[in-house]
Amino acid sequence: MSEEATKPRSPVARVLMGVLIFQLGLGGLLILGDMQGLRLPSFGPDAPRLTEPVRPGDQRRTFRPDRDRPTMQPARDPGDLPDRLVLTQTDGATYRLEGGIRAGDAPRLIGLINAAEPTPETLILQSPGGSVSDALELGRHIRAEGMTTRMLSGEFCMSACPYLLAAGTSREIDANATVGVHQHYFGENTFLPAAFAVEDIQRGQGEVMTYLDEMGIDPLVMQHALSTPPDEIYVLLPEELARYGFTPPDS
């Protein structure tokens, strides 16, 4: 056996292999669904509601962005978050960025950030997520501008929002804030032939892992996202946020 064949795989290589296996399995289910006219089944027991506290090994919760909120009292009552991202100045060069992430929000928010006076230095985030491509585009702008990101007690950053959080040159996350990840929704499998749906998933996951690596986040965090269906959320514990690079190891 060659020396190359006996070398242990790197963590990133293991993630890529896991993603490939996941995609192949999903592809088979999509093809089966196309042939039978069925939707993909939901596996495993129903997750508890997001209002229930999490503990190690029990971190998957149901996720309905329009209704579910974490258990802690937020630093600022979000009321009904806007459907699209809103940028609001709070104090000096500190701004709040909150609301759903919709298609087209990246160029719109980049324009607002560039026009803001004073120039934003810190963004306080609160969002149930939304458009992944817009989160990645806006996140790259946040990093290029050297802004920091922050989360306050009781507030939440779900789905595509952690990509904005990751963009900060430094990231401050209160121990009582909620950061959650899951599989990204690519539409019902009946809308597109299975081959195209799988191709979209492969391309999207590749872009996400490249982005995380650019931001200094361990792509192994994707193991939790890929194993959590779109109607659930995996809540990252403070020790996991440190392990994957969102916060310093001693935070």
C-alpha positions in Angstrom: 0.0 0.0 0.0 1.4 3.4 -0.9 2.4 6.0 1.7 -0.3 8.4 0.3 -3.0 5.7 0.9 -2.0 5.3 4.6 -2.0 9.0 5.5 -4.8 9.9 7.9 -7.4 12.2 6.5 -7.5 15.8 7.7 -10.6 17.1 9.5 -11.7 19.1 6.4 -11.2 16.0 4.3 -13.4 14.0 6.7 -16.1 16.7 6.5 -16.0 16.6 2.7 -16.3 12.9 2.7 -19.2 13.1 5.1 -20.9 15.7 2.9 -20.4 13.5 -0.2 -21.9 10.4 1.5 -24.8 12.6 2.7 -25.4 14.0 -0.7 -25.3 10.6 -2.4 -27.9 9.3 0.1 -30.0 12.4 -0.4 -29.7 12.0 -4.1 -31.1 8.5 -3.9 -34.0 9.6 -1.8 -34.7 12.5 -4.2 -34.7 10.2 -7.2 -37.0 7.8 -5.4 -39.2 10.7 -4.5 -39.3 11.7 -8.1 -40.2 8.2 -9.2 -42.9 7.7 -6.6 -44.2 11.3 -6.4 -43.4 11.3 -2.7 -41.9 13.9 -0.3 -38.9 13.0 1.7 -39.8 11.4 5.0 -38.9 12.8 8.4 -36.7 10.5 10.4 -36.4 10.1 14.2 -38.5 11.3 17.1 -40.0 14.8 17.0 -37.7 17.4 18.6 -38.7 19.4 21.7 -39.8 23.0 21.2 -37.2 25.8 21.1 -38.6 27.1 24.3 -37.2 24.1 26.2 -33.6 24.5 27.5 -30.8 22.5 25.9 -28.1 20.4 27.4 -25.2 18.4 26.0 -26.6 15.6 23.7 -30.1 17.2 23.7 -29.7 20.2 21.4 -32.1 19.7 18.5 -35.3 21.7 18.7 -38.3 22.4 16.4 -37.8 25.5 14.4 -40.6 27.7 13.1 -39.0 31.1 12.4 -42.3 33.0 12.6 -43.1 31.8 16.1 -40.3 30.0 18.0 -38.1 32.1 20.3 -35.5 31.0 22.9 -36.3 30.8 26.6 -34.1 33.7 27.9 -35.4 37.3 28.2 -33.8 39.2 25.4 -31.8 42.4 26.0 -34.2 44.2 23.7 -37.7 42.8 23.0 -37.6 42.1 19.3 -41.4 42.1 19.0 -42.2 41.0 15.5 -38.9 41.0 13.6 -39.0 42.6 10.2 -39.2 40.2 7.2 -36.1 41.7 5.7 -32.8 42.9 7.4 -32.9 46.3 9.0 -29.8 48.4 10.0 -30.4 50.6 13.0 -27.8 52.8 14.8 -27.8 52.2 18.6 -24.8 54.0 20.0 -22.0 55.7 18.0 -20.5 53.2 15.6 -22.5 50.3 17.0 -25.6 49.2 14.9 -28.2 46.5 15.1 -28.7 44.3 12.1 -31.9 42.2 12.5 -34.7 40.6 10.7 -35.1 37.8 8.1 -32.5 37.5 5.4 -34.3 37.8 2.0 -33.1 37.5 -1.6 -31.5 40.9 -2.5 -30.8 41.9 1.1 -27.0 41.7 0.6 -26.6 44.5 -2.0 -29.2 46.6 -0.3 -27.5 46.3 3.1 -24.1 46.8 1.7 -25.3 50.1 0.3 -26.8 51.1 3.6 -23.6 50.1 5.5 -21.5 52.1 3.1 -23.7 55.2 3.4 -24.0 55.0 7.2 -22.5 57.8 9.4 -20.6 57.1 11.4 -19.2 54.0 9.7 -20.4 50.9 11.5 -17.7 49.2 13.5 -19.9 46.7 15.5 -23.0 44.9 14.4 -25.4 43.4 17.0 -27.2 40.5 15.2 -30.6 39.0 15.7 -32.2 37.0 12.8 -34.0 33.7 12.2 -32.0 33.3 9.0 -33.1 33.1 5.3 -31.2 33.5 2.1 -27.8 31.7 2.3 -26.3 33.4 -0.7 -27.2 36.8 0.6 -25.8 36.0 4.0 -22.5 34.9 2.4 -22.2 38.0 0.2 -23.1 40.3 3.1 -20.7 38.4 5.4 -17.8 38.9 3.1 -18.5 42.6 3.0 -18.6 42.8 6.8 -15.2 41.0 7.0 -13.7 43.3 4.3 -14.8 46.3 6.2 -13.2 45.0 9.4 -16.4 45.1 11.5 -17.0 43.0 14.7 -20.2 41.1 15.4 -22.0 40.7 18.7 -24.9 38.8 20.2 -26.7 39.9 23.4 -28.4 37.8 26.2 -31.6 36.2 25.2 -31.3 37.0 21.5 -30.9 34.6 18.6 -29.0 33.9 15.4 -30.4 30.9 13.4 -30.0 29.1 10.1 -28.1 31.5 7.7 -27.5 34.1 10.4 -24.4 32.4 11.8 -22.6 33.2 8.5 -23.1 36.9 9.3 -21.9 36.2 12.9 -18.8 34.4 11.6 -17.9 37.4 9.4 -16.9 39.6 12.4 -13.1 40.2 12.8 -13.9 39.4 16.4 -17.2 37.9 17.7 -18.7 38.5 21.1 -21.5 36.0 22.0 -23.3 36.3 25.4 -23.6 32.9 27.1 -27.4 33.3 27.1 -27.6 34.0 23.4 -28.8 31.3 21.0 -26.9 30.3 17.9 -28.4 27.5 15.8 -27.6 25.6 12.5 -29.5 23.2 10.3 -29.8 21.9 6.7 -30.6 24.6 4.3 -33.9 24.4 2.5 -33.6 24.1 -1.2 -37.4 23.7 -2.1 -39.6 20.7 -2.5 -38.0 17.9 -4.5 -41.0 17.9 -6.9 -40.0 21.3 -8.3 -36.9 20.2 -10.0 -35.5 16.9 -11.4 -33.5 15.1 -8.7 -30.2 15.5 -10.5 -30.6 19.3 -10.5 -31.6 19.4 -6.9 -28.6 17.3 -5.8 -26.3 19.5 -7.9 -27.7 22.7 -6.2 -27.1 21.1 -2.8 -23.6 20.1 -3.6 -22.7 23.5 -4.9 -24.3 25.3 -2.0 -22.6 23.1 0.7 -19.3 23.6 -1.1 -19.7 27.4 -1.0 -20.7 27.4 2.6 -17.6 25.3 3.7 -15.3 27.5 1.6 -16.8 30.6 3.3 -16.5 29.2 6.8 -12.8 28.4 6.1 -12.3 32.0 4.9 -13.8 33.3 8.1 -11.6 31.1 10.3 -14.5 28.8 11.4 -13.9 25.0 11.5 -16.0 23.5 8.7 -16.7 20.5 11.1 -19.6 22.6 12.5 -21.4 21.5 9.3 -21.7 18.0 10.8 -24.4 19.4 13.1 -26.1 21.3 10.3 -26.2 18.4 7.9 -27.7 16.0 10.4 -30.5 18.5 11.4 -33.5 18.8 9.1 -34.8 22.2 7.9 -37.8 22.2 10.3 -35.5 21.7 13.3 -32.5 23.7 14.7 -29.3 22.4 16.4 -28.4 24.8 19.2 -24.6 25.2 19.6 -23.5 25.2 23.2 -20.9 27.8 24.4 -18.2 25.1 24.4 -19.0 24.2 20.8 -18.9 27.9 19.7 -15.4 28.0 21.1 -14.4 24.6 19.6 -15.4 25.7 16.1 -13.8 29.1 16.3 -16.8 31.5 16.8 -15.4 32.6 20.2 -12.0 32.4 21.8 -11.2 29.0 23.4 -11.2 30.5 26.9 -14.5 32.3 26.5 
